[in-house]
Amino acid sequence: MRYPTHLLKVIDILRRLPGVGSKSAERFAFQLINWKKEHLEEMAAIIQGIPAHLHHCQECGCLIGDTLCPFCVEARRSSGFLCILASPRDAFAIEDTHEYHGLYHVLGGLISPLDGFGPEKLQLEKLKTRLKTLPLKEVVIALDSTLEGDTTALYLKKELDPILIPQGVSTSRLAFGLPMGSSLDYVDGGTLARALSSRAKF
Amino acid sequence: MRYPTHLLKVIDILRRLPGVGSKSAERFAFQLINWKKEHLEEMAAIIQGIPAHLHHCQECGCLIGDTLCPFCVEARRSSGFLCILASPRDAFAIEDTHEYHGLYHVLGGLISPLDGFGPEKLQLEKLKTRLKTLPLKEVVIALDSTLEGDTTALYLKKELDPILIPQGVSTSRLAFGLPMGSSLDYVDGGTLARALSSRAKF
């Protein structure tokens, strides 16, 4: 017996969410069928309202609501720091550390030729203009410690050094090493090798 | 930095899906932000359309689309079999086995006093009326092999036997035993004990 057509549509659209396979999508769909009409309408309205209520800041690319970009305020501008990120979500993660109070720049992705994301998609012109005009002391590259993150970081260094070095702006990248609370038994070899070669005076 | 208000709304509504915690809901939400406007509108329309396009059959409680209930057709009615299920989804699982061609009756849940689902919620009046009027040979109880499933099955037997026995209708329950492809090393003790006590002549 085939599922009713509309149920197949519900399952199909839910499967487009990240990490949701057919089994989870079916589970979600059968749950939605039991929701009250007003809750379904609320969900529909919230989803439909995304383009109207959530934007990317024209300047830094961070995710903002209906307000001015809180990541581009004057206090951050005058800090002299600019942190380069892959996605808008990373800005919230860095903010949560309370260790950083500078500006951000969101690239929108990492170089990954197999996924069709080449260096041109990083749209570095916008970033280069910012680097030339902002009063900077340090650029912090905060990208994943993956092959794509490493590739993008190296590419950025090559592209940005000609602008940053003459201005006396330093570049840094997030440290690699043992995650907090990890035991050496369980840490993978790559992490351990990197932690060893980056060992610090104690 | 707090997430924009609308993003919090998106995360909050997605968290109401079964098995979705805050981390998954955030992941879904950040993905939805990247969707095109027309895809978001399509999703909203599909969700909003659930009450109009998906119904429960008034007779058997199975899930149906805009058509007549395919689970209540005359060929199934004359088979003499009625299968009692907890949820509409189970009917599709049983259909997929191609081993059963009779009618269904969906209870809508299993007795679970801790979750506020007492025996009165099974609405047995409807089922009793069907059992008295349908031409039956056998009633198949197809409920979970859990505490709630066992409780509900025993309660059904006590309630329905006075109707079924005088009519000469037999009652059966799904077999318990080793799942297909399982190795004895990995099967839990309860399953093994049940498989042993229900052993069949070979």
Interface residues (C-beta under 8 A of the other chain):
Chain A: M1 Y3 P4 T5 H6 L7 K9 V10 I13 R16 L17 P18 G19 V20 S24 E26 R27 F28 F30 Q31 L32 I33 W35 K37 H39 L40 E41 E42 M43 A44 A45 I46 I47 Q48 G49 I50 P51 H53 L54 L63 I64 G65 D66 T67 P70 F71 S87 P88 R89 A91 F92 E95 D96
Chain B: M1 Y3 P4 T5 H6 L7 K9 V10 I13 R16 L17 P18 G19 V20 S24 E26 R27 F28 F30 Q31 L32 I33 W35 K37 H39 L40 E41 E42 M43 A44 A45 I46 I47 Q48 G49 I50 P51 H53 L54 L63 I64 G65 D66 T67 P70 F71 S87 P88 R89 A91 F92 E95 D96
